[in-house]
Amino acid sequence: LKACATAAGYPNIHQLVYDFLRNPFLKMGNTFLTSVIYNFVRHLFWFFGLHGSNILEPVTTELYISAMDANVAAFAAGAKPPFMFTKTFFDVFISMGGSGSTICMIIACLLYSRRGSFRKIAQLSLFPALFNINEMMIFGIPIVLNPIYLIPFIGTPLVLSMTTCLAMW
């Protein structure tokens, strides 16, 4: 792998993967479309059992944390914050209860599930989900590689992203 990375002009495989993930998002900039694609890709990684938030950390750091810093600087200077899409935007409005907004699923399982195992997992997952930690729910139900949960797991954050944008605009 090191030879492949070096042949491509990178010092190591880590930098190659880092740039492969980061550069397309940086070229698109901090836009609505970029945020939708970012959410889709992040949750698609999760669906396959990969920690989407950690994998896309280069994008988060360079695009959305830097936007948050620019907003803070603009606000401190008395100007209007220039960016809507920041790390805080995703944490507060899109990832409620963790990736896939699983707090909604936890509440649904607690209220309506007839399966005792689902209710028990939801009970155990509720407190960590209040702090956006939902691995117990993702791997316990499991949501990973379960086609029944693919649409709501990926669709809910996309709908939340779009409705939050409309509300903020």
Protein Blocks (a to p, Z undefined) as FASTA:
>chain_A
ZZmmmmnopabfklmmmmmmmmmmmmnopafklmmmmmmmmmmmmmnopafklmmmmmmm
mmmmmmmmmmmmmmmnopacfbfbdfklmmmmmmggiahilmmmmmmmmmmpmbfklmmm
mmmmmmmmmnopaklmmmmmpmghpaklmmmmmmmmmmmmmmmmmmmZZ
